[in-house]
Amino acid sequence: MLPVLFTIGPIKIYTFGVFLVLAFFWGTFILWKLIRLTSFKEEEVFDGMFVGLIGALFFGRLFYVILNFKDFGFSFIKFILINGYPGLSLYGALFGGLIFLYFYFSLKNIKFLEVVDYFVPALMIALAFGKLGSFFSGVEVGTKTKFLFSIKYVGFEGMRHLTSFYEAMFFFLGLYLSYKILFEIRREKFPYGFNLKFFGWFFSLSYFLFDKIKANHLYLKKYNFNYGLSAILLLTFSFYFLYYFRSLIFAETLIIIKTIKNYGHKTFKKIFSQAKRQINKRKESHSKTDRRT
């Protein structure tokens, strides 16, 4: 892994920092491209984005400090010195960012659900680049494995999972899917806010799948905070989508049952007709034998 990308004299350029800049750049670019398709004012949307970033940083740090209270206590210095005492909760950051976005757009008399769907693809690509930065810098370490795709982390024993790389590829897939969903919303095939719900489901799915193969976890007492919260959110959003698509699922189920039934009926009919022909052939052969005797 490469924590420091390169050095210019006394200045060190950190790999993770470079990827965070790339995440911000590509996220901003995707948001700008999508907002241009709407009637929303670009300056108001980007002001909302920066307000959301402030909320994300504050709540991300706050959640992390609360979950590691024994290490931080009530020290305000430790809270603000993120370089000396690093750590952010991604769930806390997402929660804080959405809360700040909601209040900002409410003040601007902009309907939150109508605009938030455009933030989802931008957020997906930002998360993907952030996870790539975690992988190349060695910030997030995977658990030991004998899997074909594994890597050696400096300071850790054995070959380990490429967890952050898996997550990055997963979020690039999320970028593609959320982009497609957004245009289905624009065609009024899905309601406003549907992309946000998809993000909640997809993000919780990613943590549910990959958090178990990470070496370090955030704990609430003795429980894995990220894994537990992901399981709850994943079930909640899954039930929502099952309810939303219940008519389609019911119709598809009926088609499958009917197809199986028809196939079974045709198969039984075919077998029955073949058996009947065999019986008739045997009867004919027996009757010919009787005549000869």
C-alpha positions as CSV (number, residue, x, y, z in Angstrom):
1,M,0.0,0.0,0.0
2,L,1.1,3.6,-0.6
3,P,0.0,6.0,2.2
4,V,2.2,8.8,0.8
5,L,1.8,9.3,-2.9
6,F,4.9,11.5,-3.3
7,T,6.9,14.1,-1.5
8,I,7.9,17.6,-2.5
9,G,10.6,18.8,-0.1
10,P,9.0,18.8,3.3
11,I,5.5,18.5,1.9
12,K,3.9,15.1,1.8
13,I,1.1,14.4,-0.6
14,Y,-1.1,11.6,0.9
15,T,-2.8,9.1,-1.4
16,F,-6.1,9.1,0.5
17,G,-6.2,12.9,0.3
18,V,-5.7,12.8,-3.5
19,F,-8.5,10.4,-3.9
20,L,-10.8,12.5,-1.7
21,V,-10.1,15.4,-4.0
22,L,-10.9,13.2,-7.0
23,A,-14.1,12.1,-5.2
24,F,-15.1,15.7,-4.7
25,F,-14.3,16.7,-8.2
26,W,-16.2,13.8,-9.9
27,G,-19.1,14.1,-7.5
28,T,-19.4,17.8,-8.2
29,F,-19.1,17.3,-12.0
30,I,-21.8,14.6,-12.1
31,L,-24.1,16.7,-10.0
32,W,-23.5,19.7,-12.3
33,K,-24.2,17.7,-15.4
34,L,-27.5,16.4,-14.0
35,I,-28.7,19.6,-12.5
36,R,-28.3,21.3,-15.9
37,L,-31.1,19.0,-17.1
38,T,-33.5,20.6,-14.6
39,S,-35.0,24.0,-13.8
40,F,-33.3,24.2,-10.5
41,K,-30.8,27.1,-10.0
42,E,-27.3,25.8,-10.1
43,E,-26.0,28.2,-7.4
44,E,-28.7,27.1,-5.0
45,V,-28.1,23.4,-5.5
46,F,-24.3,23.8,-5.1
47,D,-24.8,26.0,-2.0
48,G,-26.9,23.1,-0.6
49,M,-24.2,20.7,-1.5
50,F,-21.6,22.6,0.6
51,V,-24.1,23.0,3.4
52,G,-24.6,19.2,3.3
53,L,-20.8,18.7,3.4
54,I,-20.6,20.7,6.6
55,G,-23.3,18.6,8.1
56,A,-21.7,15.4,6.9
57,L,-18.3,16.3,8.4
58,F,-19.8,17.4,11.8
59,F,-22.1,14.4,12.2
60,G,-19.6,11.9,10.8
61,R,-17.1,13.1,13.4
62,L,-19.8,13.2,16.2
63,F,-21.0,9.7,15.6
64,Y,-17.4,8.4,15.6
65,V,-16.6,10.2,18.9
66,I,-19.8,8.9,20.5
67,L,-19.0,5.3,19.5
68,N,-15.4,5.7,20.8
69,F,-16.2,7.8,23.8
70,K,-13.7,6.1,26.0
71,D,-10.9,7.4,23.8
72,F,-12.3,10.9,23.4
73,G,-14.3,11.7,26.5
74,F,-15.5,15.3,26.6
75,S,-12.3,16.7,25.1
76,F,-13.2,19.4,22.5
77,I,-9.5,19.4,21.4
78,K,-9.6,15.8,20.5
79,F,-12.9,16.3,18.7
80,I,-11.5,19.0,16.3
81,L,-8.0,17.6,15.9
82,I,-8.9,15.0,13.3
83,N,-5.3,14.6,12.1
84,G,-4.1,13.7,15.6
85,Y,-7.2,11.6,16.5
86,P,-8.5,10.4,13.1
87,G,-11.9,8.8,12.5
88,L,-15.3,9.5,10.9
89,S,-18.5,7.5,10.8
90,L,-19.8,7.2,7.2
91,Y,-23.3,6.5,8.4
92,G,-23.1,9.6,10.6
93,A,-21.8,11.6,7.6
94,L,-24.7,10.5,5.4
95,F,-27.2,11.2,8.1
96,G,-25.9,14.7,8.8
97,G,-25.5,15.6,5.2
98,L,-29.1,14.6,4.4
99,I,-30.4,16.5,7.5
100,F,-28.6,19.7,6.5
101,L,-29.7,19.4,2.9
102,Y,-33.3,19.0,4.0
103,F,-33.3,22.1,6.1
104,Y,-31.4,24.1,3.5
105,F,-33.8,23.3,0.7
106,S,-36.8,23.9,3.0
107,L,-35.5,27.4,3.7
108,K,-35.2,27.9,-0.1
109,N,-38.7,26.6,-0.7
110,I,-37.3,23.8,-2.8
111,K,-39.0,20.4,-2.5
112,F,-36.4,18.1,-1.0
113,L,-37.6,14.9,-2.7
114,E,-37.6,16.5,-6.1
115,V,-33.9,17.5,-6.0
116,V,-32.3,14.9,-3.8
117,D,-32.5,12.2,-6.4
118,Y,-30.0,14.1,-8.5
119,F,-27.5,13.9,-5.6
120,V,-27.5,10.1,-5.6
121,P,-25.3,9.4,-8.7
122,A,-22.9,12.1,-7.5
123,L,-22.7,10.5,-4.1
124,M,-22.2,7.0,-5.6
125,I,-19.1,8.1,-7.6
126,A,-17.7,10.1,-4.7
127,L,-18.0,6.9,-2.5
128,A,-16.4,4.8,-5.2
129,F,-13.3,7.1,-5.4
130,G,-13.2,7.4,-1.6
131,K,-13.1,3.6,-1.3
132,L,-10.4,3.4,-4.0
133,G,-8.4,5.9,-1.9
134,S,-8.9,3.7,1.2
135,F,-7.6,0.7,-0.8
136,F,-4.5,2.3,-2.3
137,S,-3.5,4.1,0.9
138,G,-4.2,1.1,3.2
139,V,-6.7,3.0,5.4
140,E,-9.1,0.1,5.5
141,V,-7.6,-3.3,6.0
142,G,-9.4,-6.6,5.1
143,T,-9.4,-9.7,7.2
144,K,-7.1,-12.7,6.6
145,T,-8.0,-14.9,3.6
146,K,-6.8,-17.6,1.3
147,F,-8.9,-16.3,-1.5
148,L,-7.2,-15.9,-4.9
149,F,-7.6,-12.1,-4.9
150,S,-5.8,-11.0,-1.8
151,I,-3.0,-8.6,-0.8
152,K,-0.4,-8.0,1.8
153,Y,-0.9,-4.9,4.0
154,V,2.2,-3.3,5.6
155,G,2.2,-4.0,9.4
156,F,-0.4,-6.8,9.2
157,E,0.2,-10.5,9.1
158,G,-0.9,-12.7,6.2
159,M,-2.7,-12.1,2.9
160,R,-5.9,-10.1,3.3
161,H,-9.2,-9.3,1.4
162,L,-9.3,-6.3,-1.0
163,T,-12.3,-5.1,0.9
164,S,-12.2,-1.4,-0.1
165,F,-11.5,-2.3,-3.7
166,Y,-14.6,-4.6,-3.7
167,E,-16.7,-1.7,-2.3
168,A,-15.4,0.7,-4.9
169,M,-16.5,-1.6,-7.7
170,F,-19.8,-2.0,-6.0
171,F,-20.4,1.7,-5.8
172,F,-19.5,2.1,-9.5
173,L,-22.3,-0.4,-10.2
174,G,-24.5,1.8,-7.9
175,L,-23.6,4.8,-10.0
176,Y,-24.8,3.1,-13.2
177,L,-28.0,1.9,-11.6
178,S,-28.9,5.2,-9.9
179,Y,-28.3,7.0,-13.1
180,K,-30.7,4.8,-14.9
181,I,-33.3,5.1,-12.1
182,L,-33.0,8.9,-12.2
183,F,-34.1,9.0,-15.8
184,E,-36.9,6.7,-15.1
185,I,-38.0,9.2,-12.4
186,R,-37.8,12.0,-15.0
187,R,-40.1,9.9,-17.2
188,E,-42.5,9.6,-14.2
189,K,-42.2,5.8,-14.0
190,F,-41.0,6.2,-10.4
191,P,-42.0,8.8,-7.8
192,Y,-39.7,11.5,-6.4
193,G,-37.4,10.3,-3.8
194,F,-37.2,6.8,-5.2
195,N,-33.5,7.2,-6.0
196,L,-32.8,8.2,-2.4
197,K,-34.6,5.0,-1.2
198,F,-32.5,3.0,-3.7
199,F,-29.4,4.5,-2.3
200,G,-30.4,3.6,1.3
201,W,-31.0,0.0,0.2
202,F,-27.8,-0.2,-1.9
203,F,-25.5,1.4,0.7
204,S,-26.8,-0.8,3.5
205,L,-26.4,-3.8,1.3
206,S,-22.7,-2.9,0.6
207,Y,-22.0,-2.6,4.3
208,F,-23.9,-5.8,5.1
209,L,-21.9,-7.7,2.5
210,F,-18.4,-6.3,3.1
211,D,-18.2,-5.1,6.7
212,K,-17.6,-8.6,8.0
213,I,-14.4,-8.9,6.0
214,K,-12.9,-5.7,7.4
215,A,-10.3,-5.9,10.1
216,N,-11.6,-2.9,12.1
217,H,-15.2,-2.1,13.1
218,L,-17.1,0.5,14.9
219,Y,-18.8,-1.0,18.0
220,L,-21.7,0.1,20.1
221,K,-20.9,-1.6,23.4
222,K,-20.3,-5.2,22.2
223,Y,-22.2,-4.9,18.9
224,N,-20.9,-4.1,15.4
225,F,-22.6,-0.8,14.8
226,N,-22.3,-0.6,11.0
227,Y,-23.3,-4.2,10.4
228,G,-26.3,-4.1,12.8
229,L,-27.6,-0.8,11.4
230,S,-27.0,-2.0,7.8
231,A,-29.1,-5.2,8.5
232,I,-32.0,-3.1,9.9
233,L,-31.9,-0.6,7.0
234,L,-31.6,-3.4,4.4
235,L,-34.6,-5.2,5.8
236,T,-36.6,-2.0,6.0
237,F,-35.9,-0.9,2.4
238,S,-36.3,-4.4,1.1
239,F,-39.8,-4.6,2.6
240,Y,-40.6,-1.2,1.0
241,F,-39.5,-2.4,-2.4
242,L,-41.5,-5.6,-2.0
243,Y,-44.5,-3.6,-1.1
244,Y,-44.0,-1.1,-3.9
245,F,-43.5,-3.8,-6.6
246,R,-46.1,-6.1,-5.1
247,S,-48.4,-6.0,-8.1
248,L,-45.6,-6.7,-10.5
249,I,-44.2,-9.5,-8.3
250,F,-47.7,-11.0,-8.0
251,A,-48.3,-10.9,-11.7
252,E,-44.8,-12.4,-12.5
253,T,-45.5,-15.1,-9.9
254,L,-48.8,-16.0,-11.5
255,I,-47.1,-16.2,-15.0
256,I,-44.4,-18.5,-13.6
257,I,-46.9,-20.7,-11.9
258,K,-49.0,-20.8,-15.1
259,T,-46.0,-21.6,-17.2
260,I,-44.9,-24.4,-14.8
261,K,-48.5,-25.8,-14.7
262,N,-48.8,-25.7,-18.5
263,Y,-45.4,-27.3,-18.9
264,G,-46.3,-30.0,-16.4
265,H,-49.6,-30.6,-18.1
266,K,-48.0,-30.9,-21.6
267,T,-45.3,-33.1,-20.2
268,F,-47.8,-35.4,-18.5
269,K,-49.9,-35.5,-21.6
270,K,-46.9,-36.4,-23.8
271,I,-45.8,-39.1,-21.4
272,F,-49.4,-40.5,-21.2
273,S,-49.8,-40.6,-25.0
274,Q,-46.4,-42.3,-25.4
275,A,-47.4,-44.9,-22.8
276,K,-50.7,-45.4,-24.5
277,R,-49.0,-46.0,-27.8
278,Q,-46.7,-48.5,-26.2
279,I,-49.6,-50.4,-24.7
280,N,-51.4,-50.5,-28.0
281,K,-48.3,-51.8,-29.8
282,R,-48.0,-54.5,-27.2
283,K,-51.7,-55.5,-27.6
284,E,-51.2,-55.6,-31.4
285,S,-48.1,-57.8,-31.1
286,H,-49.9,-60.2,-28.7
287,S,-53.0,-60.4,-30.9
288,K,-50.7,-61.3,-34.0
289,T,-49.0,-64.0,-31.9
290,D,-52.3,-65.5,-30.8
291,R,-53.5,-65.7,-34.4
292,R,-50.4,-67.5,-35.5
293,T,-50.8,-70.1,-32.7
